[in-house]
Amino acid sequence: MANSKTNVPFQGTPEQEKALMEVIERLKDERGALMPILQEAQEIYGYLPEEVQRMIALGLNIPFEEVYGVATFYSQFTLNPKGKYKVSVCLGTACYVKGSGEVYAKLADELGIQGGECTADMNFSLEACRCVGACGLAPVIMINDEVYGRMTPDQVPAILAKYKEA
């Protein structure tokens, strides 16, 4: 259910689980503990897969659905792993009217993933975002902190190739 958008199986380590259990133990008796526990869990794992949400639910003795509801409601949480290269496509108005939707579709096709997903090798993740503040360069994509402006679908393979070779 929670991992429906990932191509990557959960691979938590015993050290991560121990750290999560320590967080739960430290915070479980505090009022409103779920939010800070989810925040720390995401720091430990990098995201909040279903397995981690279930551990939290069990540790707090609350229904999984409550944990899942909070994790999916707040945009600060992600249920999917992020790749080494985080590809963000601006779908804000200026970028969209200049073709960012087609660029996004080309990226999804080239990477073999949809928005919110990560490639099986953990190299790339793809997401849409709203306005990156570079409207004069529309349409814009970002790969980690690198901005690429005036993008066309034809430019996508060459840009991705730079990162695949790295």
MOUR-V722443 format. One record per residue. N is the residue number from 1. RES is the residue in one small letter. PHI is phi in radians with two decimals (999 if undefined). Layout:
BEGIN
N | RES | PHI
N | RES | PHI
END
This chain:
BEGIN
1 | m | 999
2 | a | -1.24
3 | n | -1.68
4 | s | -1.12
5 | k | -1.88
6 | t | -2.10
7 | n | -1.65
8 | v | -1.96
9 | p | -1.20
10 | f | -1.11
11 | q | -2.37
12 | g | -1.25
13 | t | -1.78
14 | p | -1.03
15 | e | -1.15
16 | q | -1.13
17 | e | -1.11
18 | k | -1.07
19 | a | -1.08
20 | l | -1.12
21 | m | -1.08
22 | e | -1.15
23 | v | -1.10
24 | i | -1.06
25 | e | -1.07
26 | r | -1.20
27 | l | -1.88
28 | k | -1.03
29 | d | -1.58
30 | e | -1.44
31 | r | -1.19
32 | g | 1.23
33 | a | -1.20
34 | l | -1.03
35 | m | -1.04
36 | p | -1.12
37 | i | -1.18
38 | l | -1.08
39 | q | -1.10
40 | e | -1.21
41 | a | -1.09
42 | q | -1.16
43 | e | -1.12
44 | i | -1.21
45 | y | -1.71
46 | g | 1.58
47 | y | -2.89
48 | l | -2.13
49 | p | -1.18
50 | e | -0.94
51 | e | -1.05
52 | v | -1.22
53 | q | -1.06
54 | r | -1.16
55 | m | -1.08
56 | i | -1.14
57 | a | -1.02
58 | l | -1.11
59 | g | -1.13
60 | l | -1.68
61 | n | 1.00
62 | i | -2.23
63 | p | -1.13
64 | f | -0.95
65 | e | -1.03
66 | e | -1.18
67 | v | -1.12
68 | y | -1.06
69 | g | -1.05
70 | v | -1.23
71 | a | -1.11
72 | t | -1.59
73 | f | -1.34
74 | y | -1.61
75 | s | -1.20
76 | q | -1.22
77 | f | -1.75
78 | t | -2.21
79 | l | -1.64
80 | n | -2.16
81 | p | -1.16
82 | k | -1.82
83 | g | -1.37
84 | k | -0.98
85 | y | -1.98
86 | k | -1.60
87 | v | -1.67
88 | s | -2.04
89 | v | -1.94
90 | c | -1.28
91 | l | -1.98
92 | g | -1.13
93 | t | -0.96
94 | a | -1.06
95 | c | -1.21
96 | y | -1.12
97 | v | -1.20
98 | k | -1.73
99 | g | 1.89
100 | s | -1.15
101 | g | -1.07
102 | e | -1.22
103 | v | -1.11
104 | y | -1.05
105 | a | -1.08
106 | k | -1.15
107 | l | -1.08
108 | a | -1.04
109 | d | -1.14
110 | e | -1.12
111 | l | -1.51
112 | g | 1.27
113 | i | -2.36
114 | q | -1.87
115 | g | -0.99
116 | g | 1.54
117 | e | -1.75
118 | c | -2.25
119 | t | -1.15
120 | a | -1.03
121 | d | -1.45
122 | m | 1.16
123 | n | -1.45
124 | f | -2.26
125 | s | -2.20
126 | l | -2.21
127 | e | -2.62
128 | a | -1.63
129 | c | -2.41
130 | r | -1.85
131 | c | 0.41
132 | v | -1.73
133 | g | 1.44
134 | a | -2.16
135 | c | -1.00
136 | g | -1.17
137 | l | -1.80
138 | a | -0.95
139 | p | -1.40
140 | v | -2.12
141 | i | -2.18
142 | m | -2.20
143 | i | -2.09
144 | n | 0.94
145 | d | -1.78
146 | e | -1.53
147 | v | -1.73
148 | y | -2.10
149 | g | -1.86
150 | r | 0.90
151 | m | -1.28
152 | t | -2.25
153 | p | -0.99
154 | d | -1.13
155 | q | -1.42
156 | v | -1.00
157 | p | -0.99
158 | a | -1.17
159 | i | -1.17
160 | l | -1.09
161 | a | -1.04
162 | k | -1.00
163 | y | -1.43
164 | k | -1.19
165 | e | -1.42
166 | a | -1.18
END
